[in-house]
């Protein structure tokens, strides 16, 4: 079946592949558009890696899920690889193919090596390669962690089989300390810590580990004197490995270890982990395998340490690769503000707002075109009312009253009180900001008077979808 307006196929296997690849379609990268009717899907950014076919072709939920392995075709495969002309042979290593009869001859389900012409081999993501030995960091314990002391962390480095390994070749390993867990962001770890507000990160050298991966590291910064409650120490690590050495498929793969966070009392009180509002498994409903900052950060409980209420993109903005961004106010990157604002994405311009973060190397990351995938009853994307797609059940109704104020230099209110920051992450227009402002006094926010659970304008009521 063909869309009469654009001439595009609306065969399910074709348009589903093309829609989900969207902005990364070869034809779109080359300057083209992918439209059906009046809908332009050229801006779709798939939140996971499109090479993970099993994200959609799930054998647990679809009886013919393995068809993509056993029945390759020009229609299905050419939907993603739309710069291949099977009839003429352009961009097809096997030359012209007049029909699908020979596809499975070369593109077998699985070959002898990864990264070959087999279906599974051709879709292997390097960081998922079975040839990688792996890097697993386990934080064992924190000692000497009382207020005023420099904590010592003992931990191990192991491969995926549980074997101890030496310090990762060509890799990095850092430990980050923050606290208290009641809310991050307002703790100073010393006058020399100027680029990481609310936390301190220290690089661990190979000298801290023996050849079997047993490690011990003592921070050079102390838990601030007078600190109370529970503090956190998290780890980030990555390594580089050469796989398929000596073959034409030889490549160096850089990949990160799973972040781990350990909590410890600084005053003898019971250990209290930071509240859990979202968790990585929720993110992975869409992102499948969330991994950011060069594979270093991949667990939400670690992300929250750096993306705290006091932090902005101030360290990177002066080096922005777009001149106009250099003189803009810094962008707030507190976790709740940032995640809400990113996922609101393409709805922001209609509210007179955008959301641009200056990242590593001055990269300009404008999230104002993000298309949130959830659909409303009319079939339109961008329905952010389904809070529990990201939130742990019920946590969206627990307003963060009394938590640390959030620095938001580009916002109409700066700093935002905690509830205001979370809610105006999505409700980003000026009327919403004004509403929050007039309902905040020297005593704090009055949001709970109307929006608490069980009230007429509770979060669950105003976000009721249908």
Secondary structure, DSSP 8 states (H G I E B T S, - for coil): -B-TTT--B--HHHHHHHHHHGGGSHHHHTT---EETTEE-TT---SS-TT-GGGTS-TTT-TTTTHHHH---HHHHHHHSTT-BTTTTBT-TT---SSSTTHHHHS-S--SSTTSSSHHHHT--GGG-TT----EEEEEEEES-STTS--EEEEEEE-TTS-B--S-TT-EEEEEEEE-TT--S-----TT--SSTTEEEEE--GGGB-TTSEEEEE-SS---TT--SEEEEEEEEEEEEEESTTSTT-EEEEEE---EEEEEESSSS-------SB-HHHHHHHHSS--BTTTTB--HHHHHHHS-TT-BSHHHHTT-SSHHHHTS---B--HHHHHHHHHHGGGSGGGT---EEE-GGG-EEE-TT-----B-TTS-B--TT-GGGTB-TTGGGS--TT---B--TTSSSSSB-HHHHHHHHHS-SHHHHHHHHHTEETTEE-THHHHSTTSTT-HHHHT---
